[in-house]
Amino acid sequence: MKLDRKSKKMIDDLYRGRKHIELTVGILKDGKTEVVHWGPDHKVVEGEEPVYAVGSICKPVTATWLAKYLAEGKLDLETPISAYIPGLPDRYYPDLERLATHTSGFGTEPYTLWTTLPFLLHQNEEGGLFHTNPFRGYPNEEEMLQVVKDAKLKDKVYKFKYSNIGMSLLGYIVGQISGDGFWDGITKYMQEELGLKNTFLGNIDMLGYDKKDNPCRNWQWEKEDVIAPAGALNSTASDMLKFAQMNLDGSLPYAAVCHEKHGEIDKKSDSGLAWRLDRKDPISWHTGSAGPFSAWLGLNRETGNAVFVAVNYGLVPAEDIGFSILRNLK
C-alpha cells in the first residue's frame, strides 16, 4: 500500500510504545479496493481480514436504513417521534431529522445522577471504560421510553450535542417500521440487501488493549440492548469500503439524502443524517470508538475515494490517520 509521508509517520507514531497493535487500513480508489493488515511487529499479516468493533459507525448504517424507508414513504423526516411511538404524553417531541442530526435536545447519555453512580462503581470493579460497555443492559426499552416521557423539550433546533439515546430512538423506530425490531431488522438489511456478509451486531473474538497495554475484550452487547443502534457494529475493512462505495456510486440512490446538509455541528463540519460533512473537502465521515477499539470511515463525494482505518486500541487517532490518507490520495 502506497501511503504519503505524513500518513506513514502517523502510523509509525501509533506503534510507538504499543506492543499488541492490529491495524487495518482499507482504501477505495478509482473503483478498486486495497486492504492491508499490520500486526504487532508492524509487518504485513496475510490471510483472512480481521473483524473489528467499529462502534459508532453503526450510526450512518442506521441512517442509511432510515433513508430506505424515507424513500419508500414509510417514514418522514419532519414527523415527530410521537407518531411512531404510541402511548407518549400529548406534547411536543422532536422529529426524525433532529434525532439524526443530534439537534433534538436529548443529552449525550441517558443517565440520571442516581443511575450513573452505581454504573460507575460497577465499571470501576471491571476495570474501567475500556473493559465495560456502559450501555449493556441500561436503559432497557421501558427505561428508554421513560427518558422520552420525562424530557421536557422545546420546539426548536438545539445546538449539536452528540446523543447516543437520540440515535438509538431513531434505530428503535426504524426497527419497529421494519417489523423485525432493530437487531434482527438491520442484520437482515446489512447482510441480505447490502451484501455485507462480515458485518454484524454483537461481540467479536479479537482482543483490544487499553492505555497501559492491558488486554480487554470488546464491549459486550445483548440483543435486548436498546442503545445498540448507536454503537454495536462489527465489520471488516472490505465490508466498510463496500458500504462506502454504495454510498458513492449511486447503487443506493436513497442514501444520497444522508450526505446532504441537514444541520450544523461546528466551524469545521455540518451534519448529514448521522454522517459528519467536512467543510474543507466534500468528505462524509464518522468515527467508531468502542472501548478498546478505534475506527474511522470517510468517503470523498467528489473523487469517489474512501478510506477505512481500524485498530485494537481505544482512544487512538484513527480519525487523524484516516483523514490524512484520504486527503492525500492522488
C-alpha positions in Angstrom: 0.0 0.0 0.0 1.5 3.3 -1.1 0.9 6.0 1.6 2.1 9.6 1.7 5.0 10.5 4.1 2.7 12.3 6.6 0.3 9.3 6.9 3.3 6.9 7.3 4.7 8.9 10.1 1.3 9.0 11.9 1.2 5.2 11.7 4.7 4.9 13.0 3.8 7.2 15.9 0.8 5.0 16.6 3.0 1.9 17.0 5.4 3.7 19.3 5.1 2.3 22.9 2.2 -0.1 22.0 3.0 -3.8 21.9 -0.1 -5.5 20.6 -1.3 -3.4 17.7 -3.5 -4.9 15.0 -4.0 -2.1 12.4 -6.0 -2.4 9.2 -6.2 0.3 6.5 -8.5 0.0 3.6 -8.5 2.3 0.5 -11.1 2.6 -2.2 -9.6 4.4 -5.2 -10.8 4.5 -8.8 -13.3 1.8 -8.0 -10.7 -0.6 -6.7 -10.1 -1.6 -3.1 -6.8 -2.4 -1.3 -6.7 -3.6 2.3 -3.6 -4.1 4.4 -3.4 -5.5 7.9 -0.3 -4.9 10.0 0.5 -6.9 13.1 2.3 -6.0 16.4 5.7 -6.1 14.7 4.5 -3.5 12.1 4.7 -6.2 9.4 2.0 -7.1 6.9 -0.1 -10.0 8.0 -1.5 -12.2 5.2 -4.7 -14.2 5.4 -8.3 -13.5 6.4 -9.3 -10.0 7.3 -9.8 -9.3 11.0 -13.2 -8.2 12.2 -13.1 -5.1 14.4 -15.6 -3.5 16.7 -16.4 -0.3 14.8 -18.7 1.2 17.3 -20.5 4.4 16.3 -20.0 3.7 12.6 -23.3 1.9 13.3 -24.9 5.4 13.2 -24.5 6.1 9.5 -25.5 2.5 8.7 -28.7 3.0 10.8 -29.3 6.3 9.0 -28.9 4.6 5.6 -31.6 2.1 6.7 -33.7 5.0 7.7 -33.2 6.5 4.2 -34.6 3.4 2.6 -37.9 3.8 4.4 -37.9 7.6 3.7 -37.7 6.7 0.0 -40.5 4.2 0.4 -42.7 6.7 2.2 -42.9 4.6 5.3 -41.2 7.3 7.4 -40.9 11.1 7.2 -38.1 13.2 8.4 -40.3 16.1 9.6 -42.7 13.8 11.5 -42.3 13.9 15.4 -41.4 10.6 17.1 -44.7 10.5 18.9 -46.3 9.5 15.6 -44.2 6.3 15.6 -44.1 5.6 19.4 -47.6 5.0 20.8 -48.5 6.0 24.4 -46.4 9.1 24.8 -48.0 12.1 26.7 -49.6 14.7 24.4 -46.9 17.4 23.9 -44.0 18.4 21.7 -41.5 15.8 20.6 -38.6 16.2 18.1 -38.8 14.9 14.6 -36.6 12.2 13.0 -34.3 14.7 11.3 -33.4 16.2 14.7 -32.6 12.8 16.1 -30.4 12.0 13.1 -28.5 15.3 13.4 -28.1 15.3 17.2 -30.1 18.5 17.5 -33.1 17.1 19.3 -32.2 18.3 22.8 -31.6 14.8 24.2 -28.4 14.6 26.2 -25.2 12.8 25.4 -26.1 9.9 27.6 -29.4 8.7 29.1 -28.2 8.6 32.7 -29.6 10.5 35.7 -27.4 11.1 38.7 -28.8 8.1 40.6 -28.4 5.7 37.8 -24.9 6.9 37.0 -23.5 6.3 40.4 -24.0 2.5 40.6 -22.8 2.3 37.0 -19.6 4.0 37.8 -19.0 1.7 40.8 -19.6 -1.4 38.6 -17.4 0.0 35.9 -14.6 0.5 38.3 -14.8 -3.1 39.5 -14.5 -4.4 36.0 -11.5 -2.2 35.1 -13.0 1.0 33.7 -14.5 2.2 30.4 -12.2 0.2 28.2 -13.5 -3.0 29.8 -17.1 -2.2 30.4 -19.9 -1.3 28.0 -21.9 1.4 29.8 -24.9 0.7 27.6 -25.2 -3.1 28.2 -28.5 -3.6 30.0 -29.2 0.1 30.6 -31.5 1.5 29.6 -33.9 -1.2 28.7 -36.8 -0.4 26.3 -39.1 0.7 29.1 -36.4 2.9 30.7 -35.6 4.5 27.3 -39.2 5.4 26.7 -39.4 6.8 30.2 -36.5 9.1 29.3 -38.5 10.3 26.3 -41.6 10.9 28.5 -39.6 12.7 31.2 -37.7 15.0 28.8 -39.4 18.4 28.5 -38.0 19.6 25.2 -38.8 22.8 23.3 -39.8 23.0 19.7 -36.5 24.3 18.4 -33.3 23.0 16.7 -31.0 22.6 19.6 -27.2 23.1 19.3 -25.5 20.0 18.2 -25.0 17.6 21.1 -23.8 14.1 20.4 -26.6 11.9 21.6 -26.5 8.1 21.8 -30.0 7.8 23.1 -31.3 10.1 20.3 -29.7 7.8 17.6 -31.0 4.8 19.5 -34.5 6.1 19.4 -34.1 6.6 15.7 -33.0 2.9 15.3 -35.8 1.8 17.6 -38.4 3.5 15.3 -36.9 2.2 12.1 -36.8 -1.3 13.6 -40.5 -1.1 14.5 -41.3 0.0 10.9 -39.3 -2.9 9.6 -41.5 -5.3 11.6 -38.4 -7.2 12.8 -37.1 -4.8 15.5 -33.7 -3.1 15.3 -31.3 -6.0 15.9 -32.9 -8.6 13.5 -34.1 -5.9 11.1 -30.7 -4.2 10.5 -28.9 -7.5 10.4 -31.2 -8.6 7.6 -30.7 -5.3 5.8 -26.9 -5.3 6.1 -26.3 -8.9 5.1 -29.1 -9.6 2.6 -29.8 -6.3 1.0 -26.4 -4.7 1.2 -24.4 -7.9 1.0 -22.2 -7.1 3.9 -21.6 -10.6 5.0 -19.0 -9.9 7.6 -20.9 -7.0 9.2 -23.0 -7.7 12.3 -24.1 -6.6 15.7 -22.7 -8.0 19.0 -19.4 -9.4 20.1 -16.1 -10.4 18.5 -13.1 -12.6 19.4 -10.3 -10.1 18.9 -8.7 -8.6 22.0 -8.3 -4.9 22.3 -5.9 -3.0 24.6 -6.1 0.0 26.9 -3.6 2.8 27.5 -1.4 0.5 29.7 -1.3 -2.3 27.2 -3.8 -4.4 29.3 -5.9 -6.8 27.2 -9.6 -6.1 27.1 -12.4 -8.0 25.4 -14.7 -5.9 23.1 -17.7 -4.2 24.7 -20.3 -6.9 25.3 -23.8 -6.5 23.8 -27.1 -8.3 24.1 -29.9 -8.4 21.6 -32.1 -6.5 24.0 -29.7 -3.5 24.4 -31.7 -0.5 23.0 -28.5 1.6 22.6 -27.2 -0.9 20.0 -28.2 1.4 17.1 -25.6 3.9 18.4 -22.6 1.5 18.6 -22.9 -2.3 18.5 -21.5 -2.7 15.0 -18.6 -5.0 14.0 -17.1 -5.2 10.5 -14.1 -5.7 8.2 -12.3 -3.2 6.0 -13.7 -4.8 2.8 -17.3 -4.6 4.0 -16.9 -1.0 5.2 -15.4 0.0 1.8 -18.2 -1.8 0.0 -20.7 0.2 2.1 -18.8 3.4 1.2 -18.8 2.6 -2.5 -22.6 2.0 -2.4 -22.9 5.5 -0.9 -20.7 6.9 -3.7 -21.7 5.2 -6.9 -25.5 5.6 -6.8 -26.2 1.9 -6.3 -28.2 3.0 -3.2 -29.9 6.1 -4.6 -31.8 6.7 -1.4 -28.5 7.1 0.5 -27.9 10.5 -1.1 -30.1 12.2 1.4 -27.8 11.1 4.2 -25.0 13.2 2.6 -27.0 16.4 2.2 -26.7 19.1 4.8 -29.4 18.8 7.5 -27.8 20.8 10.3 -24.6 22.4 11.7 -22.1 20.9 14.0 -19.2 23.3 14.5 -16.9 25.6 12.4 -15.3 22.6 10.7 -18.3 20.4 9.9 -22.0 20.2 9.1 -24.4 17.3 9.7 -25.9 15.0 7.2 -28.1 12.2 8.5 -25.7 10.7 11.1 -22.7 11.4 8.8 -20.4 14.4 9.5 -19.8 16.6 6.5 -16.4 18.2 6.3 -16.5 21.9 5.2 -12.9 21.9 3.8 -13.4 19.0 1.5 -16.5 17.1 0.2 -15.9 14.3 2.8 -18.6 12.4 4.7 -17.1 10.6 7.7 -17.7 9.0 11.1 -15.6 7.7 13.9 -16.2 4.5 15.8 -14.9 4.2 19.3 -16.0 1.2 21.3 -13.9 0.6 24.5 -10.5 -0.9 23.4 -11.2 -0.3 19.6 -11.0 2.7 17.4 -12.2 3.1 13.8 -12.9 5.7 11.1 -14.7 5.6 7.8 -14.5 8.5 5.4 -15.6 9.0 1.8 -14.9 11.8 -0.7 -18.2 12.5 -2.6 -16.3 14.3 -5.4 -13.5 11.9 -6.2 -15.3 8.7 -5.2 -12.4 7.7 -3.0 -12.9 6.2 0.6 -10.7 5.2 3.5 -11.3 2.9 6.5 -9.0 2.6 9.5 -9.3 0.3 12.4 -7.1 -0.5 15.4 -7.4 -2.6 18.5 -6.6 0.2 20.9 -9.0 2.6 22.5 -8.9 6.4 22.1 -6.1 6.5 19.5 -6.1 8.8 16.4 -7.7 6.6 13.8 -9.6 9.7 12.6 -6.4 11.7 12.0 -4.8 8.9 10.1 -7.9 8.3 8.0 -8.3 12.0 7.1 -4.6 12.2 6.2 -4.7 9.2 3.9 -8.0 10.3 2.2 -6.9 13.9 1.7 -3.5 12.8 0.2 -4.8 10.2 -2.2 -3.5 11.0 -5.7 
